[in-house]
Each structure stands twice: as C-alpha cells, then as structure tokens.
Amino acid sequence: MADQMTLDSIRVDFPGAPPHVPKDRIVDLNFAMGSQPNDLVDPYEPFEWLAGPEIPRLLYNVPPKSGMGAVTNSGTGNWVATHYEDINRIYTDNEYFSNKGAAEFQRLIGETFRSIPLGVDLPDHTKYRMYLMPYFSPARISRDLEPWIREIVVEMIDAIAVKGEVDMAWDFARVFPVRIFMGLMGFPAPMFEQFLAWEWDILHTGSLEKMQAALRGVLEFLRGFIAEKEKHPDEFLTSAIVNGKIQGKGLTEEEKIGMVWFLWLGGLDTVAATIAQMFRRMALQPDIQTMLRGHPELINGAVEEFLRTQPILSSARTAFKDFEWHGMQIKKGESFSCLNPAGNFDAARFPNPRVFDPTRIGNRHFTFIGGIHACLGAHLARRELRLLLEEWFKRIPEFRVKPGADTTVFPGLLSIRNLPLVWDVK
Ligand code: HEM
C-alpha cells in the first residue's frame, strides 16, 4: 500500500481551506487517522513515508467526511506535522501551541466545564498536573498497585491457560485494563459494560445523537458518583480527588467533574487497544514471542517498542498566535494535527524504524506524546503491559491466530474487536 502512495496521489481540491494555504499542501490524510483498517503484520507501516525527506514539512488536511472528527471538526481542515522534529516542537512549545478546549465532547450537550488536565494550558495546567501526579507516579504504582495488578493478570491468564484458546481482544484486552482502572478509581464493577458502551458511542460512532445520549448518561452517573464519594469517602482515587485540596482550597464542582470525566475518558480503552494490537503482532510474527520467552529481560524494552510501533492516537493543538513556520503563514486559532504514526517511524530519529528492536536506545516515541500534556497514565499503562507479558510467557506456550479468524485491524484506537488465539495444551 505504502509503495503505491505519493504526495500527488493524496493531493485534493478543497475550496474550504483558508486562502493563505498553498494549494499544493492540501491533501486528504484521513486514511492515516486510524479509521481505515488493513491486514498487515505491522498495520502502521503505510504511514512511514509521510515522515520522509521528500514530504513537505507542513501539510494541510481536509476535514473528515465521517466519524468522530466530522462531528467535532470546524470544517476548514487543519495543518499536519509528520516529521519527528516538528511534532516535538508542537508538543513542547507552549508559547505557540495551545491545548485549550481539547477533548471537550461535553460541549455537544451544552456543558461548559473543562477536561482537566488535558484541555488546560499553562499556567493552570501545572497545578492540576501536580495535584494528580502522585497518584500515577512509578513509586506509587510499585508500592500500592503492582501486587494487585499482578494478582488480577495471573488470575485471568490461569483461567484461560488450560482452555488453549481465548478471544484476546474481546475477553482479555478489553477486560484486564478496565478492571484495573475501575478498581483504582473505585467505580462499581457492574458498570463495566455500560461504561464501555458509553465510551464506544462517544468516541467511535460519529453519530451526534448517540454521542449526546452517552454524554448525558456518563456525566449524570459521574456527578452522582462524586456526590456519593463526598458523603461517604473511601480509599479509592475518585474519593481522594474530589475530597482533596489544590493550593489549600477545596475543588469547585467544575474541577471535580472535569478531572473525573477526563480520567474516565482517557483510562478506559487505550490500554485495551494496545494489548490487542500487541498480541496480534506477536501471533503474526512469532519470532517476537520466541525472543521474549527466551529473554524476559527484554520485556521492558519490548513494551516500549510495542508502544512506538503502535501509536494508537494522534494529538491536536491550536496556534496561539500568527507566525511563520517552514515558509507557511500560520494564523491564530488554526488547528494542528500531529501524526504520531509518521513521527514514530521517522528514520531521521529512529534508525531502521520498521524493525521491532527491544534493545533500541533512547526510544522517545510519541505514543504518550511529550511536553506538559504527556500521558499521565503512561507509567500505569507500561506497568500493566509489562506484568501481562511477564506472567503470560510463564504460563502460555507459543500461540497463533485461530485458523480462519479475521485479523483485519484499525491502526488506531478502534483497533480489533475480536482476536481468537489458540495454543497447544499439554
Ligand atoms: C497505552 C495506553 C495509553 C495511551 C496510548 C495514552 C495516550 C495518551 C496521549 C496521546 C495523551 C495526550 C493527548 C493530547 O495531548 O492530545 C494522553 C494524555 C493523558 N492520558 Fe493517556 N494514554 C494511555 C493510557 C492512559 C491511562 C490508563 C490513563 C489513566 C488512568 C491515562 C490518562 C491520561 C491523562 C490524564 C492525560 C492528560 C495529561 C495532561 O494533559 O497533562 N492515559 N494519553
């Protein structure tokens, strides 16, 4: 697929673009935003060429025709960065790039609270980040969470080991991280299916009606849950967040719902999509299994390499002011999309970018982005992935895709819904 693609093949006419955008920069890059499935062993392979030296340093993408973007996009298109160095600048240059208003799906039902901390710029961002960070620090995860996470993952693997098969995406990847997240936050376990259904409607249907209904459902639930934790505090994270103090002051209602809502949104299906793609890759490329089974000391590096080669999300930012960049006129308020599936394979930054190499040094990929908004749950996510691999290889022999199963995958958060795997039971 990548071999056939050229810049010319994705150039399009788009009269809706602002007049200062040169026509030869206008392209349709929506195929690279995770909504078109493929069946490659390395499903992100088609996007590497976008980080190549022949690609201009800024492109301009037309608005999506369908999906979530079609509901939330302003309709005028956006700039796209595909090279490592440019993406890095966008994530780290807080003077020129803003994240104000990010992930505010709640506006679709007239709510005005912010998604905290993602949709907040400096200087306010720092106080929220400092407030939440201790709960997600590596030290806290090691001390309070690791034994519990290991217990859950061992229990789940033991339950399937003797069966010789599992739907890894639906029955394992979808369940394990959400059990951890819900346990961490203190959410009631029976809400599991409802949470995932709401999240699916908000992120993946692109239907305004479904999004609005799900938003009403989840926000009503979260507000009720917050009120309950204020009356009856417990030892879990939601309770700690809503009953705590920032710089000596109790939180406002908007701050409480803004934080709990965004954690809910960010914590549910990101790790699930990553696990499903990780096991799909290992099933289709068994030499990775052999390597990790024989060398468990490579598991940490392998987690990082799975993350680099599976950047499930691309992030957006807005220009704070007018400026010139790479010869382009950028206007205040214009939107930028950072194409992580190109930046993570930029050969100028990652030698042999398509090679899965757990010994890679300085693997500073963008899967958790970088800068002040770098994923707060990154340490937790990494730990879940590491513990899963450690315990898996101790208990399950070489596995493969069940014959006849469809391994088509979306190279993004949509990922793969079902992934039947089989192995020989002794
Ligand atoms: C493999 C799993 C995950 C991936 C790939 C991922 C990815 C990301 C990305 C790309 C961002 C930046 C978004 C942007 O700037 O537009 C982000 C931010 C964030 N993520 Fe994650 N995430 C993962 C897991 C989690 C988990 C498990 C949690 C919570 C339990 C979480 C909580 C957050 C929060 C709170 C932020 C906002 C940080 C800030 O603005 O300071 N993430 N994540």
Residues whose N, C-alpha, C, O or C-beta is under 5 A from the ligand:
A	BS01	HEM	P117 L118 L263 G266 G267 T270 V271 T274 L313 S315 A316 F366 T367 F368 I369 I372 H373 A374 C375 L376 G377 A381
